[in-house]
């Protein structure tokens, strides 16, 4: 009887381990699909647009560090580089957690590319063109972020990044409005 009892205990332990493993795998599958389900097509579109806008801001700021004539523009541009590098990394991490298969673009959209071309050809008007682009861009980003924050089904991780970045967007917009336009 002891041999039978030991065998029964061993079989019960093996069955329990198998059930726990199967249950854990099922729970992981459910959690993974839940995380992916929470990253909707609208989240994907928003994060793609945001990444491309962020890339434009970084390229334009680096260009301003080289081409701007006023010290205020160079200081502003350095803040843009610092802040947009940080939020870009946060956005990338939030997207990687929510939807690991989604890769954010490292390029700009057509509008950003056109804006960079305008900056490169601005010559002595660089500071004025850069200032106006920063005002326009930050107004657009602010509106885009606000619309995302107002969505009830926005991805929580992405929404947290955007909520944290929104005050910086407003700060950049207000600072751009104060830049000299010589």
C-alpha positions in Angstrom: 0.0 0.0 0.0 2.9 2.4 0.7 4.3 1.9 -2.7 0.8 2.6 -4.2 0.4 5.6 -2.0 3.9 7.0 -3.0 3.1 6.3 -6.7 -0.3 8.1 -6.3 1.4 11.1 -4.6 4.0 11.2 -7.3 1.3 11.1 -10.0 -0.8 13.7 -8.2 2.3 16.0 -8.0 3.1 15.5 -11.6 -0.5 16.2 -12.6 -0.6 19.3 -10.4 2.7 20.6 -11.9 1.4 19.9 -15.4 -1.8 21.8 -14.6 0.1 24.7 -13.1 2.4 24.9 -16.1 -0.5 24.7 -18.6 -2.4 27.3 -16.5 0.6 29.6 -16.4 1.1 29.3 -20.1 -2.5 30.0 -20.7 -2.4 33.0 -18.4 0.7 34.3 -20.1 -1.0 33.9 -23.5 -4.1 35.7 -22.2 -2.0 38.5 -20.7 0.0 38.9 -23.9 -3.1 39.0 -26.1 -4.7 41.4 -23.6 -1.7 43.7 -23.8 -1.7 43.5 -27.6 -5.5 44.0 -27.7 -5.1 47.2 -25.7 -2.7 48.6 -28.3 -5.3 49.4 -31.0 -4.9 50.6 -34.6 -5.6 54.1 -33.3 -2.7 53.7 -30.8 -0.5 52.5 -33.5 -1.4 55.4 -35.8 -0.9 57.9 -33.0 2.5 56.5 -31.9 3.7 56.4 -35.5 2.7 60.1 -36.1 4.2 61.1 -32.7 7.5 59.4 -33.4 7.8 61.1 -36.8 7.0 64.5 -35.3 9.5 63.8 -32.6 12.1 62.9 -35.2 11.4 66.2 -37.1 11.8 68.2 -33.8 15.2 66.5 -33.1 16.5 67.0 -36.7 15.4 70.7 -36.7 16.9 71.4 -33.3 20.2 69.8 -34.3 20.1 72.0 -37.4 19.4 75.0 -35.3 22.4 74.2 -33.1 24.5 74.5 -36.2 22.8 77.3 -38.2 21.0 79.6 -35.7 22.6 83.0 -35.2 20.9 84.0 -32.0 22.1 82.4 -28.7 18.4 82.1 -27.6 17.7 79.9 -30.5 20.6 77.7 -29.8 19.7 77.4 -26.1 16.1 76.6 -27.1 17.3 74.0 -29.6 19.4 72.3 -26.9 16.3 72.0 -24.7 14.4 70.5 -27.6 17.1 67.9 -28.2 17.3 67.0 -24.5 13.5 66.9 -23.9 12.6 65.1 -27.2 15.4 62.5 -26.8 13.9 61.7 -23.4 10.3 61.5 -24.5 11.2 59.6 -27.6 12.9 56.9 -25.4 9.8 56.8 -23.1 7.4 56.4 -26.0 9.6 53.7 -27.5 9.6 51.8 -24.2 5.8 52.2 -23.8 5.2 50.9 -27.3 7.7 48.0 -26.8 5.8 46.9 -23.7 2.4 47.2 -25.2 3.1 45.9 -28.6 6.6 44.4 -29.0 6.1 43.8 -32.7 5.6 47.5 -33.4 8.7 49.4 -34.4 8.5 53.2 -34.4 9.9 55.0 -37.4 13.3 56.7 -37.3 12.3 59.0 -40.1 10.1 62.0 -40.5 6.8 62.3 -42.4 6.6 64.4 -45.6 5.6 67.5 -43.7 8.7 67.2 -41.5 10.9 66.6 -44.5 9.5 69.7 -46.2 10.1 71.8 -43.0 13.7 70.7 -42.8 14.2 71.6 -46.5 12.8 75.1 -45.7 15.2 75.4 -42.8 18.2 74.4 -44.9 17.3 77.0 -47.5 16.4 79.8 -45.1 19.8 81.4 -45.2 19.8 84.6 -43.1 16.2 84.0 -42.2 17.0 80.8 -40.4 16.1 82.0 -36.9 12.7 83.4 -38.0 11.8 80.3 -40.0 12.9 78.0 -37.1 10.9 80.0 -34.6 7.7 79.8 -36.7 8.2 76.1 -37.4 8.5 75.5 -33.6 5.4 77.4 -32.9 3.4 75.6 -35.6 4.8 72.2 -34.7 4.2 72.5 -31.0 0.6 73.7 -31.6 0.0 70.7 -33.8 1.6 68.3 -31.3 -0.3 69.9 -28.4 -3.6 69.3 -30.2 -2.6 65.8 -31.2 -1.6 64.9 -27.6 -4.8 66.4 -26.2 -7.0 64.4 -28.6 -5.1 61.2 -27.6 -5.4 62.0 -23.9 -9.2 62.6 -24.3 -9.6 59.0 -25.8 -11.2 56.7 -23.3 -9.6 53.6 -24.8 -6.1 54.9 -25.3 -3.2 52.5 -24.3 -2.5 53.3 -20.6 1.3 53.1 -21.0 1.4 55.4 -24.0 -1.2 57.7 -22.4 1.0 58.0 -19.3 4.0 59.1 -21.5 1.9 61.6 -23.3 0.3 63.0 -20.2 3.8 63.5 -18.8 5.1 65.1 -22.0 2.2 67.5 -22.5 3.4 70.1 -20.0 6.8 70.1 -21.8 5.1 70.6 -25.1 3.3 73.7 -23.7 6.5 74.9 -22.2 8.3 74.6 -25.6 5.4 76.3 -27.4 5.4 79.2 -25.0 9.2 79.5 -25.2 9.1 79.4 -29.0 6.6 82.3 -29.0 9.2 84.4 -27.0 12.1 83.7 -29.3 13.4 86.7 -31.2 12.3 86.7 -34.9 15.1 89.0 -36.3 
